Structures are given as C-alpha cells and as structure tokens.
C-alpha cells in the first residue's frame, strides 16, 4: 500500500522496528542517569530523547514514509504541547512576581505558624486536594500553593521530597474528581461515558487510594513530632527575617484570590496565571516598595523601577540575599527562563511519542497483546501497562490517556465491560502516573515548580502509586466492575 499523497509503498512496521526505539530510549536514559545522576535532567536526558526521535524517524523512512511525513508528525506533536509550554512559562513568571510582591513569603509566614511538623504531610495533601478539586487543575495547585508548602517544609525542617509527594498526591486526587478538570472530562469523552458516572466510578479507587496515602503520610509525620521543639529558635529567626524584608499582611494574598476566581470561572490556565502574575507585580509595587528598590539596585522607587522589577522577575526570577540560607532558597526562584530546560524536555518527549504513534510502532506492540489477555484482570493489567508505558515513552499524559482508551474501547464493549471501567482505569493509570516519569511533561513540570527532583519525590507519591494498583486489583477480583451486554462493533478507525 502507499500513503495518500506519496508514490512510495508503505510497509507495516515489524516487531523489531517497534522495539528498536524503545530499546534505544532505555539504553540512553539509563546511561544518562548512570553518568550524570540527578543532573541528567539538565540536558543529557533531553539530548537522549532527541536522539530517540532521530531513530524513530529513520525507521519511518525505512518503511517508506517521506521526510515530509516525519516533519508533519513532529509539527503535530509541538502543536499538542503549545498550551503546556505557555502554562509553564506563565508559572515561571508567577513564581517570580509572587516572590517579589510578597505573596509566597506571606503564605509561608502564616503557614509556619499554623502547620506543625507532626501532621504537616497529611495537611499538605488535604489542602492541595481541596484546592485542586475546586479549580480542577493539578498544575495550578502545585505551581502556587504547592510552591509555598514546599517552602514551609524547608523552614520547618521536614522533608521537601515527602512534602512534594504529598502536594502531588493531593493535587491529583482533586484533579481526578473535579468536574472542571480537562483530563477528567477527556477521559469520560474518550470512553463515551457521561461525566458524573465517570467521577462516581473513579471515586471507588481514588478515595481508598487517598486514605492509604493519608495513613502513610501520617506515619511519616509521627517521626517529626520532636522537630518542633528543636527548630523553634531557627523558625523564629526565619519568621523575623521574612517580616523584616516584607510588609506581611493579608493584602499580599490578593493575587492568590484572583487566581482562584479566574480558575473557577474557567479562564484558560495560562491566561489566569499570567494575569495573577502581573497583578501581583503591580500590587507589590505599592505594598513592597523597599523590596522592589533593592531588587533593581535603585536609590529611588518610581514607575520605571516598578516596571523594571516586574519585568525582570517575570523573565529571570527574583533573587534575595538576606544571609539566611533557607530564606534565600525560598525567595530566589522563578522566571520564565527557569522553565526552559523543562520546555526542552517536553518537546523531545512528546515528539518521540508522536512519531511512535503516527507510524504504527505503538500499535504494533499493543495489538498482539490483546489476544493474550483472556481474563478481565489480564485485560486491566494490559491497559494499565499500556498507559504507564506511554507515559514513559511518549512523555505526555494526554497521549497516555487518549491512545489506550481508543485502542481498548471496542475490546471492552466486546467483553461486556461498561465504558466507565475503561475511563476509570485510563485515568488511574495514565493521568495519575504521569508525574512519576522525569521526562514526562507532568513530571518535568512538577520537578521544575516544586524544586524537587522527580526521582526524589517519586517514592512518596503514595496516591499516584496506589491508584493504578487498586484499579488492576478490582479487575482481578471483580469488585466494582460494571458489566453490560457484550457488543461487537467495528472501530478499526479508532484502533
């Protein structure tokens, strides 16, 4: 056969064709981690992904596709992550101006006084869960409240890695169960199930998974009960430093309130984030004139100095030299340029995944496996493995959510499994595991905004680990599996 618009015969990919890019990815990622450790995300893994794109492109050319077809697939990949890139850049700008204007320092100042080390991890997960449920965005939750909670963790001398795991656990719980979440809506649409049914079905895995996470966070917090007495003096010094640098007041939290309002009103995330960032910059010029003047090293504070401060904070982030390490580490962050390594990572990962999908390499691996999944439990395990595998090789949660749903939808109908089983399984396995992969768009985002390496927080994302395990367990036991009359339908165009 030949592809429309080409004169070259197109050959179906062989099993070897499908395996070569995955083996290449495995070898290069392993080599990058072995040689560079946690610094592998500062360029080596991005380079590995670009090389893997080249390998996938060569296989496509070998099978008869033109270079134009390869370019078109790459362009489609870049188009699919345009929104994510703008969100990343907006979050970078927001962190810069929120530190400059005093929003994050105020969150930390108040948070230190009400959150005790012994129950800090549980409280973090609950706070992020409620906020994400309200606004329907795990990214916005982590990039705003999550940043403040990790900053508080440093000052309370509790683990930033465990705190990041709690932030992500809570954020993804709320995101999954929120009717405002685009991934929740997408999972329901792709499986052809109404949204309320999808959310009710997901609750049977999400709520138990979060309870498991809460128990584990509580146990980890018990070991920190004695920290409060040990660190009271240091915390007092840090609070005094924050209050000396900024004029701490509830007015500094107005940018957070504006962001919450815009999110609830379903304003696009990048626009809401950038609006809040700029509002914080303007507001802070009136509330924190001394900070602005010091940031641009000016003897006076006027409109020019305010504009320069806001512009610089959005571009390259805010920096502080107070002489107290924890305070300086908290405040010296943000800026769009801090997200550029993450953008590079996402571009490489999503382009690689798009090439594997476009030229049939993923389908070549998955289709034969369906016939070997004879029981419901085995089918659930296969779907889970496919979603997690796509998060690893495709680097994007939307690919990991959409593609398996399309591939397995007809098989679920054929076996008399209601579509909400598939939508729940895809969300549990695709959406929730995406932040656990360092080069996935979600893993890269969480690591960048929280300031904790993906490999460090991964073991503590208890909710994200428990959700797919429970979903597969339900498949093997039959618990909460909804059945319908078997339907044999032709969906070749969807598979």
N, C-alpha and C positions, 0 to 999 in steps of 0.2 A: 504494500500500500504506500501511498505518498501523501504527504501533508498538503492541504489546500494552499495554493499559492507557491508551491515549490515543485521542482522537477525531479527531486531526489527521492528514491524509495526510502521509506521509514521502517526500520527494523524494531521489533519489540525488544525491550531490554532483557538480557539474560539474568539469571540469578547472580552470576559473577559481576555483571555490570552494577547490579543493585548493591552488592556487598562492598565493592571497592571504595566508594566514597565514605561509607561508614567505618570501614577499617582504617582508612586514611585519617578520618576525624579522630578515632580512638587513639591511634598512634601519636598524632601530633599534639592532641590535648594532654595525653599522658606525659609526653616529652616536655611540653611547656611547664607543666606542674612540677615535674621532677627537677628541671633545670632552674626554674625561677621561683618556685613556691607560690606564696600568695601574691607575689608581684607579677605573676603570669597574666593577670588581667590588665596590666599596664602596657599592653602591646603584643606580647607573644601569642596569646590566645586569639586576639583579633587577626594577627597575621596567619595563624593556623587556619582560621575559618575562611579567609580569602583564598588560601591555597586549596582548601577543600572545594571552594566554588570553581576553581580552575579545573580540578579533577572531574567534577560533575559535568562541567561544560565540555570537556574533551570526550567524555563518554557519550554525551548527546550528539556531538559532531560525528563520532564513530558510527552512531546508529542512524545517521542520515539527516539530522537536523542541521539547519543553516546557522551561521553565527548571528544572523538577524533574529532567529527564534530564541537564541540564548539571551541576546540583549533584551528582547521583549519580555522574557520571563524575569530578568533582573529588574527591569523598569517596573513591572507589576509588583515585585517584592518591595521596592523602595516606596511605591505609592501606598502600599498597605501599612507602612510604618510612619508615614508622614505625621499622623496625629500623635503617635507615641513620641516622636522626636520633638515636636512642639511642646508637648507636656513636660518632657524632660528639661528643655531649655527654660520653660516657664517656672518649673520648680527650682531650678538653679537660681534664677533671678529672685524668686520669692524668698528663698533662704537668705540670700544676700541682704535684701532690703528689710526682712523681718529681724535679722540680727542688728542691722544698722539702726532701725527705728525703735528697737526695744521690745518687739512682740515676743520673740523667742526668749530673751532674758526674763521677761515678766512671767511667762509660762513656767519657766524653770524656778524663778524666785518663789512663786506661790506653790508650785508643785512640791518643792523640797519640804515645805512646812506642813503639808497635809499627807504626804505619802511616806510611810515608814518602810524600811528595808525588808521587814519580815513578810509583808504582803504586797510588796511592790510589783512583782511579776504578775500576780493574779490581777491586781488593779489595772496594770498596763493592758493586759489582754481584754479585760472587760470594757475599759474606756475606749479602746480602739474598735472593739466590736460594736458598741453602741453608735459611735460616730460613723463608721462605715455603713452600718445598717440605715442610718438616717440620710446619708448623702449618696450611697450607692457606689463608692469608689475606694478601693483598697489603696490605690496610688496616692490619691489626695490625702487620705488618712495618714499614711506612712510619711508622706512628704511634709506634713505640717505638724500634727500632734505627735507623730512618731519621732520626729527630729527632737522635739522638746523632751520627750520621755527618755530618749537615749542620753540626752544631755544631763538630765536629772540623775540618771543612773551613775554617770561618771562622778558626780558630786556626792552622791550617797554611798559611793564605794560598793555598789552592786555591779554585777556583770553586764557590760554593754551588749555582749553577744546573746545572753539569755534574754535581756530586755528586747533586743531586736527580734528574737524568736517570738516573744510574747506580742510585740507590735504586729508582726506578720500574721500570727495565729488569729488575733482578734480582728485585724483588718480583713482577712479573707473569710472569716465567719460572717461578718456583717455584709461584705460584698456578695457572697453567695446567696444570702437570704433576703437581700434587698430587691424590691421590685423596680428600683431605679438603676440597678447595675446593668451595664450594657452586656457583660458576659452572661449574666443570668438570663436576660432577655434573648440573647443569641442562642444559648443552649436550648431554651424552650422552642424557639422558632425552628432551629435546625432539626430537632426531633419531632416537630409538628405536634406539640402539646401546649395547652394553654398555660399561661404564666402562673396563676395561682396553684394549679395542680403540680406544676414543676417545683415550686417553692415548698409546698407541703410535703412532697416526696423527698426533697433534699433535706428537710428538717430531720428525717429519721436517721440520717447519717451525720449531719452537721452538728446537731445538739449533743449526741453521745460523744462525738469526737472532741468537741469543745470541753465537755465535762472531764474527759480523760486529760486533756491539756491543762485544765484548771487545777486538777489534783496534782499533776506533776509539777506545775509552777508553784503550787503551794508547798510541796515538799522541798523544792529547791530554795524557797524563801525561808523555810524554817532554819536553814543553816546560816541565815544572815540576821537573825534576831539580835545577836550580840553586837552587830556592827554599829547600831545607832549610838550606843554609849561611847564606842571607841572613836567615832568620827564627828561627834558633836562640835568639838572645837574647830576642826577643819571646815565643817559645813558653815559654822558661824562666820568664819573668815571669808568664805566664798560668798555668802549672802551679803555681807558688808561690802565686799568688793563690787558685786552687782549693783547694790543700792547706791554706791559711790559713783559708779560710771554712768548709770541711767537714772532717770526720774521714774521710778517704778510706780505705776498706777493702772487702774482698770482701763483707762483710755488707750493704753498700748495694745489692748486686746480687740480693738475695733476692727483691724484687718482680718482677724480670725472670724469674727461675727459676720463680716461682709462675705468672706469666702463660703461660710456655711449657708448663708442666704442664697448666694448665687448658685451653689451646688444643688440646693433643694429646688430651686427654680429651673433646674436642668440646663443652666448655661453651660456650653461646651467647656470641658475641663481646662484646656489651655487658656481660653479667654478668661475664665473665672480666676485662675491662678495669677495670670499676668495683671488683671485688674486689681486684685488684692495686693500684689507686689508693688504696683505703682501707688496705690492708695496708702500703703504703709510708708513708702518713701516720702510722700508729701506730708502725711500726718506727722511723721517723725521729725521733719524739719522744724515743726513748731514745738514738739514735745521734748526733743533731744538736741537742741542747737549745739551744745558743747561737744557731743559725740560727732556730729557732722563736721564741725570745725576742725576737730582733731584728726578725723579720718582723711581729710584732704589737706591737712597741714596748713591751715589758713589762720590768720590772726583775727579775721572778722567772719561774720555769718550773714550772708545775703542770698538773694535768689540765685546768683551764679554758683556760689559754693554749694547750695542745696541741690541744684541740678547736677553739678559735677559729682557730688556724693552719691546721689541716687543712681546716676548713670554708671559710675564705677562699680557700685555694689552689685548692680544687675549684671554687669559684664564680667567682672573678675572676682566678685565676692567681697565680703567685709573682713577686715583684719583688726585684731586688738592685741596690744602688748601691755597687759596690766601687771605682769610679773608673777601672776598666779597661774600655773600650768593648766589646771582644769578649766578655769575661766577662759583663758586664751584659746584652748582647744575647742570649747563650746562655741565661742563667738567668731573665730576665724574660719569661716566656711562660706559656701555658696558661690554664686556667679554662674553665668551660662557656660563659661569656659571649663568649669569643673565637671561638666557633663559630656565633654567631647569624647573622652575615651569610651564612655558608655554608648554614645551615638555610634561610634565606630564599631563597637561590639555588636550592636543590634543590626546594623546594616549588613555586616558579614554573616551573622547567624541566619537572618531572615532570607537573605538572598540564597544561601546554601539550601535552606528548606524549600524555597520556591522552585529551585532547579530540580530537586529530587521529586517534587510533586508534579511539576509540569511535564517532565519527561518519563513519567511512569515508573520511576525507581522505587518509590514507596509502595505503590500498589502491587508491584512485582513481589515484594516481600510479604505483604499482608494477605493477599487473596488466597494463596495455598493454605495458609494457617487456619482460615475459617473452616475448611472441611475437616480439620483435625480437632476442632473444638466441639466435641459431641454433646457435652452436658452444659447446662446453664452456667454452672460455676466456671467451667473452662472457657466459655464464651466471654463471661465477665472478666476473667483474668486476661484474656487476649485483648479485649478493648482497653483495659487498664494499662497493659504493657504498651499498646499502640499509642495511647495518649502520652504516657510518660516518655516513651521513646521519641515521639515527635517533639516534645519539649526539649529533649536533648539534641536531636539532630536538626530540627527546624528552627529552634530558638525563638519561638513565638507562641504565646498561649492561644491565639486565635486559630492558628493552624492546628494546634494540638486539640482544640475543641471542635472545630468545624469539620476537619477531614475525617476523623474516625466516626463522627455522627453520620456523615454522608455514606461512608463505606459500609457501616454495620446496620443502618436503618432498615433495609429490606430484610436482612437476616433476622433481626429481632421480630419483625412482623411475621415472617415465615414460621418462626418458632412459637408464636402466640405470646410474645412478651410485649407488654404495653409500652408505648414510646417513652413514658416518664421514667421507666427503668433506665433507658439509654441516656436520657438527658441528665439524670442524676449521676450516673456512672461517668459520663463525659466531664461533667463539672467537677466531680470528686477527683478524677484522675488527670484531667487536662488543666483546668483553671487553677486548682489548688496546689499542684506540684510545680507550677511554672517558676515561682520564686526560689526554688531549691536548686536550680541549674544556673551556675555562674554566668554563662554566656547567653542565657535566655533573656529576652527583653525585660521580663519581670525581675529575674534575679539580678540583672545588671542595674536596674532601677533601684531596687531595694538596697543593694550594697552601696550605691552612689549616694543616695539621700540620707541613709542612716549612718553612713561612715563605718560600717562593719562588713568585713568580707563575707561573701555568701557561704564559703566553706566553714566559717566560724559560727555563724548563726544557724546553719542548716540543722545540726542535731537538736536544736531547741525549738524548732517549728513543729511542736507536737501535734497541733491541729492539722497541719498540712500533711503530716505523715500518717496520722490515724484515719483521716477521711477516706483515702483510697483503699486502705486495708479493710475498713468496715464495709465499704461498698462491695468489694470482692467477697468478703465473708458472707454477706447477705446472699450473694449469688450462689454460693455453695450450699448454704443452709436453707434457702428458700424464704428467709424471713423478709417480710415487707416487699416481696416480689409480686407485682400486679400482672395478672395474666389475661389474655383476650383470646378470641378465636384466631387460629393461625390464618394468615393471609399471604397468599403467594402473589407477588406483584413484580413487575418488570421495572427496575430502576437502574438500568445499565448506565444511563447517563449520569447517575449520581455516584457510581462506584468506580 
